């Protein structure tokens, strides 16, 4: 879908079918499907960044993509909590911090 002149780092649009699949998994049972969600995010990233040479840049690009995609599909009960922690600088937009918050902590009641 992109001409070869467009740098691969600018190709961050997740394919609609992949996004729909991830949203479906997240909606049905986020915690129960979390392993499959992470697997599918990385499979999508592998395809999207497939034309990048191996190395740290590719690894970081896939990691950032995974973090941002996970944030995009978080259930609203978790998303507000995670966004609040990021805004208050109690955590960062880091994949492992987000996963930790989603798996080990229960949402606080407002």
N, C-alpha and C positions, 0 to 999 in steps of 0.2 A: 503493500500500500504506500510505501514511501519511496521516492526516487533515491538512487544511490548517493546523490549529492547531499542528502540530509544526514547529518552525523547521527550515529546510533544513539548517542546520549540524549537526543531530543525526542526519541521515539518512546515516549512513556505512556501512550494510550494503551490501557489494558484491553485486549480483545473483548467485545461485548459478550460473547458466549462464555468466556472464562469468568468474567465478572458476574454474570448471571448465575453460573454454577456456584461460585464462592458465596454469593448472597443467599442462594438457596440453602447451602450447607449451614451457613451462619444462622439463618432464620429457623430452620428445623430443630437443631440442637447444637448450639455453638460449642459448648464444652465437650459434648460427646463427639463432635466432628472436628475438633481442633487439630488433631493429628493430620487428618485428610486435608483440612483447610491449609495448613502450613505446607504440606506436600504439594498441593495444587498451586499454591502461590509460587513456590520455587520452580515447579515445572513450567509455569507460565513465564516466569522470569528467565528461565533457561532458553526458552524459545525467543522471547523478546530481545534478549541481549546476546543471542547466538552469534552475531557477526562481530562482536567485540573480541579482541585478542585476550587470551587467558592472562590472568594476573590480578593484582590488587584492585585496579580500577573496575574490572568486571565484578569481582567479589563484592566490592563496596556498592556498586550500582544495584546488584541483585539484593543486597541486604537492605538498602534504602527503599527499594521498590517493595520488598516484603513488609517492612515496617509501615509504610504509607498505605499499602493495600489492606493490611490487617486493620489499621485505624479506620479505613473507609467502610469496612464491612462489620465492624463491632456492633453488637446489639446496643440499643440506646441506653439500657441500664448500665452497661459498662463504659460506653463511649463518653458519656458526660463525666463520669468519675475520672477516667484516664485523661481526658482533655483538661479537666480541672487541675489534676496533679502536674501535668505538663506546664500549664499556664502559671501555676504557683511555683514552678521550678523545683518541685519535690521529686520529679522524675523527668527523663528525657524521652524524645521520640526514638527510642531504641527498641528493637524487636524483642529482645529478651526481657527488658523491663516491662513492656506491654504484656508479654506472655505471662510474666510473673504476677502482674496485677490481675490478669484475667483468670488465672488458675488458682492462686493461693489466697487472694483477698476477696472478700464478699463486698458487694456494693454497699455503701453507707446509705442510710435512709435520710432523706431530706426533711 
